[in-house]
């Protein structure tokens, strides 16, 4: 009977471990004022548990033998002005729940300082690696090469924080990732006033809750999210009569939504406004190739807007567009 109970305990422990294997990265981008977390796991809906962040405050990833309370409590302590190391100490000192020595947590504060903890009983392989403004960590991984690859990818990737987090997550998976397999992935990036619409600090918040391979879907969602953000920026720049800013933003929309005819048309029209008729013609022809049957109708609709209307008087340009 005792041996049977022991076997059941071991079985339960193994099953629990299988469900919480996770690798993540927390990071800060001082130039843009972004804080973020990206995570992947053999765990259903990892985005509902691991990533926590608040603009101007910091970010927390809580995993392994998870105390989910580390997320909101950590953010609250960061908001009070405590450093990442001070917050980590408070979280561990005040944790009265069982299993603390199996937890894993990483924190980046408002100044980009990082702190991390991997408990001695976190399921193997478990560990973490840090850089100037990031911490990568995981448990039940293929080995230390996972967080090491994540850090290298993060530091070598150009562009905004979301792209650097994506590169890190993909590199971790390519290095072996979660040794039990894949199931879910999530990304959270916060920026003061940077989210869509009004009074929204969630610049990026995307989740793939259950998929044999969540990475392609996470990338698809990231492209949509970034495309929409840059689309809003186009409108804002045009309102400010900043054609160059609008054109730069429109080129990013096309980068993330290359098969969106309206995105291509907007960039083409902005190329025209910037005085680059050659680029405008090339881009508008790309838009036409996407939907040749409805192109002219849609072009006329968008060109009627006050910002673009001058193109309708350029008969030579329109004639070349029809070729």
PEZI-V396197 format. One line per field, one symbol per residue. ss: DSSP state (~ for helix, > for strand, _ for the rest). burial: 1 if it has 16 or more other ideal C-beta (glycine too) atoms within 10 Angstrom, else 0. A space follows every 10 residues. Layout:
BEGIN
ss=???
burial=???
END
This chain:
BEGIN
ss=_~~~~~~~~~ ~~~~~~~~~~ _>>>>>>>>_ ___>>>>>>> >____~~~__ >>>>___>>> >>>>____~~ ~~~~~~~~~_ ___~~~~~~~ ~~~______~ ~~>>>>>>>_ ___>>>>>__ ______>>>> ___>>>>>>_ >___~~~~~~ ~~~~~~____ ~~~~~~~~~~ ~~~~___>__ ___>>>>>>> >_________ _>>>>>>>__ ____~~~~~~ ~~~~~~~~~~ ~~~~~~~~~_ __~~~~~~~~ ~~~~~~____ ~~~~~~~~~~ ~~~___~~~~ ~~~~~~~~~~ ____~~~~~~ ~~~_____~~ ~~~_~~~~~~ ~~_
burial=0000000000 0000001101 1111111110 0011111111 1110011011 1111101111 1111111001 1011101100 0111011100 1100100001 0111111111 0111111110 0110111111 0011111111 1100111111 1111001001 1101111111 1110101111 0111111111 1001100000 1111111110 0001100110 1100111011 1011001100 0010111011 1111011001 1111111111 1110000011 1011011101 0000100110 0110001100 1000001000 100
END
